[in-house]
Amino acid sequence: MQNINNEIIAAIATGFNNSGIGIVRISGSGSFSLIKKIFKKKDGSSFEDIDSHRVYYGFIMDGEDVLDEVLVVPMKSPHSFTTEDTVEIDCHGGNLVLRRILELVLRCGARIAEPGEFTKRAFLNGRLDLSEAEAVIDVINSKNDLFLKNSLRQLKGDLYKDISNIRQELLYEIARIESALDDPEHYDLTGYSSELKEKLLNVIERIRGFIKGYENGRIIKEGIKTVILGKPNVGKSSFLNMLSGYEKSIVTDIPGTTRDVIEESVILDGLNLILYDTAGIRESDDKVEQIGVKKAMESAGNSDLLILMIDSSDDLTSEDIDLFGFIKDKNAIVLYNKSDLNSVIHPDDLKKYTDKDIVKISVKDKTGISELSGLINDMFIKGSLSYNDEVMITNERHKKLLDDSLNSLSNVMVSIDSGLPEDFYSIDLKDAYDSLGMIIGENTGDDIIDMIFSEFCLGK
């Protein structure tokens, strides 16, 4: 692996809001020499002999001026995140204090770290594979427990192990074919095609399992795009406000109040829902309201889940009937709202128009939400994510490379079935091997690596 620790890099590793504690991180050969220039122990003793992973108490000094009272933690190579000599300065978390310490560090020979450069160095120095490095930013950006749990599995190396095992199996077959082609007197491939086909069927099944799980992975990472539909004044905006915990949408008794699509992210029973409150669906001469209705239907067409809300205290209208038809072939749940009022229609009446699950709720009394969340979990997760120990693919880059490897292996199967010579197998096996390798950082171009780490936050 490339070693890039000839430069000292530094950055603020904590947030930029005032807080109790802030951290300035320094990494690279020369980090220890740098900290000796600016740190003075509390007891005034020499800081020449530095013990790794020991906490030192003292002051950051700019000449004779004290910048802050701090704790300094040195970590000697290779026993650090980047595998380089690393120093963390734990100071008070005020923005001014952090900036002044960072400026001093930069004046003393460090340069400001690029986004993700600490993790990039950990990858280039062999501490992490690429899939583990990508999991770091997923852990930071996790919005729900399921995605966090999956990201931690990937960070632990579960995906790396699975991909590496498959690559080793493919490499064995490539080596066997190449050996036989180079030395046919000592390596016999009689009956090998049938043997290889059986092995590849198993590999293909495992790769398909990863690909099949991608949709679940995307759902837990990005959230379920959920569009709330219904005619005016059925309670759509009140429903969004209840789930979000504050008045995101304006609620009035005037039909047609909501004109634009209003977006809000909420956590419901561990799942992230991206909720879209839409204009009430009805015929209107108001041009602005017409635009709102058009936007509502466009959003509904691009959703993962539709929630159709029905007002149980009012008779069904032609708009309700039309919406039942619209959700017929889509992932949808019907909410029978205002169950706290005298009902004009019964849930059984709705079954004449839809075979979707019907949930009796009262936004006012906040009832029925538990049943709704259970249905959403069953619809998208099917109870599997909370309990299995398999890492899911949540990264679109990984998904594409898995598709590429699957296509290559499918080509091998076609070659076998067509009775082609063994050297044809080797070409596609190598392509599959290389595609899988790019997931974990083997044979990955610098441009791809730079793109991945540019998405990281500063200080990580």
C-alpha angles and dihedrals in degrees: 000000000000114000114216102169094113088099125062113228128191138182143156104267098193132065124286096240120100109267142155095263133029129183130211110194124204125186137175139064107306094039092115093049089051096051091050088061096056107027126082121186118238092240092048094241123144120280094203097108109058121191115206119245093010123128116235122197122210146084139307106231128201097193104301094341121099111224097182146333105254151167116236122203116191119194117192122218129296094017099075138082093264092035086237130106102284135186127192120197111204106201138155111297101237115127093231093051093048093048093049093050091047091049090051091050090050092050089053094059110285125114127217112270119242118237108288094002096131090055091042089056090048088055096044091047092052100253093118135019116231095261090052091049091052089050089061092068090043090056090050093048097042113136100181141028096253094055092044091051092050092046091052090052089053091046088052088059102255094132091045091054094049094047093043092052091053091047091051090053091050092045090054091054092046091051091047092053094045091049092051092048092049096042111021092165093067102029118058120197096186107143091002095125093064091045092050092047092056092049093047092051088062093047092047091051091053093048091047088053090058092047093046090053092053094086091055088045092052090049095053092043102045100023132241110293099226122185120196112214133183144113118285120296098012091123104266096137092042089051092053091046091050093052094043094047097231142059099281094149126044111247122201138147089246112104114235097029093136108069104159133045109267118203128204134165118222136171113231116183092332096314124109113232121192098206122202118196109202140192116277111266111241143115111275140170090210107106093206092051090048089056089050092052091049091051090049092056092045090052090048091054091057098043133114092213135018122207111198111198120206125191105229091195093062135060118260113263135201088263090058091048092049091051091052087058092047094056094045097104098029139084099269145152125198118223116207097205135190092038087155089071131068105285121231093184131037126224089245088061089063092056089072088070106032143028092204122117112273120211121195109220142163114206089191094054094032093233129146096033094113091056090047093052090049091054092049091051091049092047097051108018103026090208094285105107099063095058113028122091098216119113114237126220109246099157118092090210090058091047092054093048091049089051089051092050091047091052090051092050090047087056089054090053090051090050091051093048090047092053094240121164120274094252088070089060092055096059095056094039088057091050091052090047091052094047091053090046091058089061092063096034103266112139091357117154122240091242092059092047092049091049093051096050094042087071091062124099122254115273094029 
